[in-house]
Amino acid sequence: MAAATRDERPILVVHPDRKTQRTLHRILGGTFRPVVLADDLAAAEARLGDGPPFLVVIDHQLVLAEAGRRIFGGRDTPCLVLLQDAEPEELASVLGLGSLSYLLANPMPLLAEELSVTVHKLLRRQIFGLEKYLTWGIEVRQRSLDDADQRRALVDDLAADVHGAGLGPRVLAAATLIADELLSNALFNAPVDDSGTRHHQDDARGASRQLGGRDQVTLRYACDARYLAIEVEDRFGSLDRRTILRCLSKATGRAPDKVSMQTRGAGIGLATVYGSCNHLVFNLEPGQRTQVIALIDVRFRPAELINAVCSFGIFSTEERRS
Amino acid sequence: MTSSATSIKPRSQAAITTSAEGTVLVVTGDVDDHTRLVALADQLGKQAIIDLGGVGFINSVGVREWITLLEALDQKGATVVLRNVSEPMVRQMTMVMEARGAAAVESFYAPYVCPGCGDERSLLIAVEPHRAELAAGTPPKQACPDCGAAMDFDEFPRRYLSFLG
């Protein structure tokens, strides 16, 4: 039997701080893949001359620089941006990067967990499932909606479980809001007909609608005393990265006209979810399914995490890895 | 596929009373897809006080309904004062500017946690006595109702208090 060809492309780390470089090297070293360190953009560009890396991990200030945009803007290589010690206002600039798919904003030790799972998802090309973010063996609660009017009942079930787990009012409030918004999105915004029209977008939200076939929506959640993970999946796969980034940008600070009566506030639901969790993950299989996972860290209080910006990742089964 | 009219009862309640300070609207429960607030604008006077202390949940659809009420009050020239603004309402106002609109905030709830006993509380803050420190992004000190220790503010102060700006 022939041995499988191992992809030996390196991971390129571009960061000016040596201590951070070493921390990242230790985290990424677990992939047993070469990790190449670059202090600045000139060094990174020189390294790129040796061939495309598997992944670029880069400081947000470097990727926002003119040279950073030029070097990394049009590449197929996945680019993971680190947003440590940043003001919330800086998030808007980062979200404006068209090529952005992965943003890690939390400090250690969350950074190690987030970076490790992100890289291994990319390496193994297995992106779906909240289990990847939780401790092995944890119990996952799963409910499928048979009717659109079951949304409130499911959110109530989740609230009862979160309350029963003793997670406190802050986590409870965030969890119920996240579940409600993600289920709404899956029930009313995700469905598209053959012409691409979102034909349930204007449905009365309390109306009964039987959910068969592609209309089925699944809610899953679990907690391992590190994260409360809430996952909602639809079977349309109609959400794309451009829409996600546009929606998340609404959560980057108070601004007029975020919710206008003209647009009926489209997108504010996802922005609300992003503003209510520590890490938001989109797993996209275009035309087939969209899975959104919101992670709430139940170990640390918001102020202990220093950074008010939340991490996110947009994974797609159609990501090119040439 | 079948559809039918909604059979889900609203989980929010609204009550209006009139006093010397004006008409007072008290909203309680979940402000969501089933909440209808805008018709209440006609019943509120030019001096409207809205007590939001009992709002335990508000989603993005509820925010739109809430904004429609504020806009209707603005169009009739009413002065709106928000009283006992609950944490879910504050969190929406920190993200959506129109969710506070031109209304003045008299008092609001904020999250505190006790480093001594771990108790989590939502504590009421009156704006006027603390206006200077709130403007500086400093939440007022609070003692734990359970053990008496000084409590920590359980949010990013700058983010949470931004709705007052």
Chai-1 contact restraints between the chains, C-beta under 6 A:
chainA,res_idxA,chainB,res_idxB,connection_type,confidence,min_distance_angstrom,max_distance_angstrom,comment,restraint_id
A,G168,B,E120,contact,1.0,0.0,6.0,A-B,restraint_1
A,P169,B,E120,contact,1.0,0.0,6.0,A-B,restraint_2
A,R170,B,P111,contact,1.0,0.0,6.0,A-B,restraint_3
A,D180,B,N59,contact,1.0,0.0,6.0,A-B,restraint_4
A,A204,B,T6,contact,1.0,0.0,6.0,A-B,restraint_5
A,R205,B,D33,contact,1.0,0.0,6.0,A-B,restraint_6
A,G206,B,T6,contact,1.0,0.0,6.0,A-B,restraint_7
A,G206,B,I8,contact,1.0,0.0,6.0,A-B,restraint_8
A,G206,B,D33,contact,1.0,0.0,6.0,A-B,restraint_9
A,G206,B,H34,contact,1.0,0.0,6.0,A-B,restraint_10
A,A207,B,S3,contact,1.0,0.0,6.0,A-B,restraint_11
A,A207,B,T6,contact,1.0,0.0,6.0,A-B,restraint_12
A,S208,B,S4,contact,1.0,0.0,6.0,A-B,restraint_13
A,R209,B,S3,contact,1.0,0.0,6.0,A-B,restraint_14
A,Q210,B,M1,contact,1.0,0.0,6.0,A-B,restraint_15
A,Q210,B,T2,contact,1.0,0.0,6.0,A-B,restraint_16
A,R254,B,M97,contact,1.0,0.0,6.0,A-B,restraint_17
A,R254,B,S162,contact,1.0,0.0,6.0,A-B,restraint_18
A,P256,B,M97,contact,1.0,0.0,6.0,A-B,restraint_19
A,K258,B,V96,contact,1.0,0.0,6.0,A-B,restraint_20
A,V259,B,V96,contact,1.0,0.0,6.0,A-B,restraint_21
A,V259,B,E98,contact,1.0,0.0,6.0,A-B,restraint_22
A,G265,B,S60,contact,1.0,0.0,6.0,A-B,restraint_23
A,G265,B,R64,contact,1.0,0.0,6.0,A-B,restraint_24
A,I268,B,S60,contact,1.0,0.0,6.0,A-B,restraint_25
A,G269,B,S60,contact,1.0,0.0,6.0,A-B,restraint_26
A,T272,B,S60,contact,1.0,0.0,6.0,A-B,restraint_27
A,G275,B,M95,contact,1.0,0.0,6.0,A-B,restraint_28
A,R301,B,D154,contact,1.0,0.0,6.0,A-B,restraint_29
A,P302,B,E155,contact,1.0,0.0,6.0,A-B,restraint_30
A,P302,B,F156,contact,1.0,0.0,6.0,A-B,restraint_31
A,A308,B,F156,contact,1.0,0.0,6.0,A-B,restraint_32
A,A308,B,R159,contact,1.0,0.0,6.0,A-B,restraint_33
